[in-house]
Amino acid sequence: VSYESRIQSTLTLSNVANTITANTVQVSNSNNNNASPGVITLGEGTNEIYANTINIGRGKGNGTVAFASTADGPGTVIIAGKAGEADINLAAYPSSGTGATLQGLLDLRGHQAQVTADAVLIGHRNDTGGGGANGNLYFDGGTFTANSVTVGSKPGSSGGTATGNLYISDGDFTVNPGGTLLIAAGTGGRVAGNVYLSGGTLTTPAIAAGGGAAVFSFTGGTLHVETFGTSALPFNLNNVAGTLAPGTSIGTTEVWGNYAQGSSATLEIEVDPTGIDELIVHGDVDLQGDLHLILLSPILDSTSFLLLDNAGANPISGRFEGLEEGSVFYADGVTGNPFLITYMGGDGNDIVLTVVPEPASLTLLALTAAGLGGYLRRRRRA
């Protein structure tokens, strides 16, 4: 669709059933010539695209794959490889220099999608030419799985800016084990990457910032991530109004940077006799909002758990809503097994929960408020 020089075309799929099978699907690939826009409009029935590589906006192109409307309505889409996973490239220009700014848009809003991808690249330029790249992916329903996702990529400092934007507002978006959601990969100030999580669930082993201008906007939805940022390139996690849930069962989130939790945000923690979800922060911790504690099975009195390992030098700023130092509370929906919380546990600046008798013993209250160090560390589950 719109392949080679100055060819403008639109492929409108039927409102009944559509299947496209190809080695490569090209939507506005000028093949390094001057380009015209190319569009695939998905139909209101079933749409199935099976291709090993899908290029939307290539060379100097301006490509779009989208439904006719972004409002909730009929129409579903399956995107996958011919025999498994598809590489998806949005506004990706790996070739020689040009002054053009290519555009690539995959907009799945308002419809159920099932996407199975290998590598997803959103907004990429090489280091020559004065032009830029602008790639956008919108997802709000169904499932989207990928082995790796890069949002904004450009090596070097010459030429225009490569920008990638990923919007997740519903559905389940998953980066598979061993993969990374990499934001603003490159150096020299010519790359920007923005990820907007406002709803749904994002599950990924790692989220990392490259050397460019990286933004992770967390205003809603649920985030499962094992590692956020790196020791070499710290990345602050600002939970404005979402839910951070370490692991997919009992697990760990390690933040290489600061962690801030807003008044409308939630930290969701699972606990059972073997361990607890743990948040490790290599920076400052600023807490507001809720602690949502899920008790998976009863726990013996006097058992202590390290909930938040504050690896930074400063004490924790703020408190969870309604949980001041030494508060005793119950897990959500449970009327037994009360917990006592201290923000001065561990080595003096960590959050430790201790199971206390009911009614709570004053001795335990005093000991824990002073900072119990004998916590039980979380054990990984297979």
N, C-alpha and C positions, 0 to 999 in steps of 0.2 A: 504494500500500500504506500504510494508515493516513494518509489525507489528510483534512484539516480537523479539527474539534474532537472530542477524546476518542474517536477511532476506533482501536481496537486490532485489528491483523490480521497474519497470517503467510501468506506465499506460499511454498509448498514445491514446488520444481521436480522434475520426474520424474528418474529415474535412467537415462534413455535419451538423449533429445535435446531441447533447449529453445532457443527463439529468442524474444527480446523485441525489438521494434522500436517506437520512440516518439520523439517530439520531446523529451519530458522524462520521466525516470523519477523518481518521488517516493517516498521511503521514510521515513515518519513526518515529514510536513510538516503542521504544525498550522495553517498560514496565519495565524499570530499568535494563534490561540486556544489553550486548554489542550490538551495533547497526551497521546497514549497511544503505547506502543511499536509499531514496525513492523519486520517482519523479512522478508527474502528469503533462503530457504535454498537454496543451489545444489545441484544433483543430482550423482549419481555418474557420469553420462554426460557429454555435451557441453552447455555452457551458453554461449549467445551473447547479449550485450546490446548493441544498437545504439541509441544515443540521443545527441542533441546535448548534453543536460545531464542529469547524474545528481546528485540531491540526496539525501543520506543524513543525516537529522537536520536539519530546517529549521524555522524558526519557534521553537517550544518543544519540538521533537520529540526522539525517541530512536530512531534508525534503525540497522539492522544489515543488511549483506549479507555472507554467509559460507557456507562449507560446514558440514555437520553436524559434521565432525570436523576438527581442525587437524593430525592425524597424517597421515603420507604415505599416500595412498590413491587410488582411482579418482576421476575427475572432473576436467574441464578447464574453463577459462572464457576467453572472448574478450570484452573490453569496448572499444568504439570508438564513434565517431559514426556517424550514419546514412550519411554520405558522407565519412568521414575521422576526425576527432578529436572526443573528448568532453570537455566541461568536467565535472570531478568535484569536488563540494563535500561535505565531511564536517564535520558540526556547524558549519554556517555560518549566522549570523543577521545579515543586513544591515539589518533593519527596525527598528521602534520598540522602545523599552525593555521589558524584562520581568525579573522576578526568577528566572525559570527558568534552569537550566543544561542546555543541549541537548547531546545525545550523538550522535556519528556514527562508525560502525565499518565499515571495509571490510577483511575478514580473508581473505586468499588463501593462508594457510599450508597446507602439505601437498599442494599441487596445482599443476599447471602453468597459468600464466596468460599471456595475451597482451593487454596493455593499451596502447591508443593514445589518449593524452590531449592536450588543448591546455593548459588551466590546471588545476592541482590545488590546491585550497585545503583545508587541514586545520586546523580549529579557528579560527573567526572570530567576533568579536562587534563590534557597533557600540559607541558610547561612552555609551549610556544604559541605565538599568536596573541592577538589582543582581545579575543572574544572570551565569553564565559560559558557556563552551563547552569541550567536550572531544572532540577528533577524533583518531582512531587509524587508521593504515594499516599493515597487515602484509603483507609480500611475501617469498616465499622460493623462487620457482621460475618459470622462463620468462623473459619480457621485459616490461618496463614502460617505455614511452617517454612523455615529456611535453615540452611547450614551456616550461613554467614550473611550479615547485612552491613553494608557500608553506606553511610549517609553523608555525602560531601567528600570529594577526594580530588586532590591536586598536588603533585610534587612541585617544588621550586616556588619562586617568587615573581616570575615574569608573567605578563599577559593578564587576562581577565580572571574573574573569581568564579570558582565552581561552588554551587550551592545545592545542597540536598535537604529535602523536608520530608519527614515521615509523620503522618497523623494517624493515631490510633484512638478511636472513640467508642468502640464496642468490639465484641467478638474476642477470639483467642489468637493472639499473635505470639509465636514461639520461635526462638532460635534454639536449634537442637544442641545436645551435649557436645562440648568441644568447640562450639562456635562463639562468636563475639558480635555484639552490636557496636560497631565502631563509628564514632561521630567526628566529622571534620578531620579526616586523615590527610596529613601533609604538613608542609612548612611554608614559611614565608608570607603568611597573612593573606593568601589568595584562595582560601577555602573556608566555607562555612557549612556547618551541619546542625540541623534542628530536629529534635524528636519531641513530639507533643503527645503525651499520654493523658487523655481526659476521660477515658472510660474503657470498659473491657478489661482484659488481663494480658499483661506482657510478661512472658517467662523467658529468661535468657541466662546462660551461665555467667556472662560478663557484659558489662557496658563500659566502654573505654572512650576517652577523649583523645583525639590525635593532636597534632600541633597547630590546628587552626582554631577558628571561633566555634566552640562546641556549646550547644544548649540542650539540656534535658529538662523539659517543662512537665512537671508532675502535678496536674491539677485535678485528677480523678482516676478512677480505675484501680486495679491491683497490680503491684509489681512484685514478681519473684525474681531475684537476682542474687547470684552468689558473690560476685566481685563487682564493685562500682569504682571506676578509676583504677589507677595503678600507682605504685610507689614512685615511679619515674615521672608520671604525669597525673598528679592528683586531680580529682574532679569532685566538686561539692554536690551533695544530694539534698535538694530542697523539696521536701514533701509538703506541698501547699495544701492539698485537699484530697489526697489519694490514700491508699492503703498499702503500706509496705509489709510484705509477708515473707520473711526469710524461708528459703527452701520451698519445696512443694509438699513435703510433710515436715518432719523436724529437720531443720537445716540451719545454714549460716548465711548472713549477708555481711560482707566486709567492705566498708567504705574507706577508700583512700582519699580523704578530704574531710570536709565538715558535713555533719548531718543536722539539718534543721527541720523540725516538724511543726506545722502551723496549727492553728486552733481548730480547723476543720479536718485535720488529717488523723490517720490511725496507724498505729503499729500493732500488727496482728501476730500474736505469739502462741504457738502450740507447746504444750508441756505434758509429759507423762513420766512414769517412774524412772525411765532410762535417760531422760534429758530434756532439753528445752531448745526452742529456736533461739539463736544468739545473734545479736547485732554487734559487730566490732567496728569501731570508728577511730581512724587515725587522724584526728583533728578535733575541732570543737563540737560540742553537742548542745543543741538548744531545743528544748522540748515544750510543746503545748499539745493540745488535742488529746485523743483517747489512746489508752492501752486496752486492746481487745485480747483477753487471755482465754485460750481454749484448752480446757482440761480434757485430755484424751482418755485417761483412766485414773482412779484414785491413787494418791501418793501418801506415804507415811509421814506423820508429823516430824518436824525438825529437819526435814530434807531441804537443802538450800540449792538454788540454781543461779548461775551467772546469766542474766538476761542481756545486759549491755556492758560490753568490755570497752571502757573509755581508754583507748591507748594514747590519747593526748595528755598533755600536762595539766590542762585546766579542769576544774570541777565542772559538773554538768550544770548548765544554765536552764532554769525553768523546771516545771514539773508536769506530769500527765494530769489531765483534768480530774479533779477530785481525789488525787493520790499524792498527798503531801508526805514528807518524810515520816516513816513509821506507820503509815496507814495500813489497816487490815481490810482486805476485800476478798470477794469471791470471783472465780472465773465466770465468764458469761453463761447464764442459764443454769448455774450450779448453786446449791444452797449449803453444801458442805465443803470440806477441805479448804479453809480460808488461807490466804497468803498474806504475809507482811512484806512491804516493800521498803528498801533503803536505797538511797542514791549515794551512799558513802560506803558501799561494800567493797569486796575484793581488795584491791590495793589502796582503797580510800576514795576513789572517784567513779566507781562502777555501780550499776544497778543490780542488786541481788534480791531475789524472791525467796522467802522461807515459808514452808508450810507450818502453820501453828495450830495448836489445839483449839477447840471451840468450846467454851470461850478461850480466847488467847491468853496464854500465860504471861504475866507481867515480866517474868524473868526473861522469857524469849523476846518479848518486845524490847526490853532494855538492851539485851545482847545484840540483837539484829540492828537496832537503831544506831548502835555504836560501831557497826560495820563488821558483820561476820565475814571471815575469810574462808571458811570451810565449805565453799559452794561445790556443787556437783557440775562438772563441765558436760556440755552436750556431747553425746556420742553420735556419730554419723550412722544412718541406716543404709543398708544395702539397697 
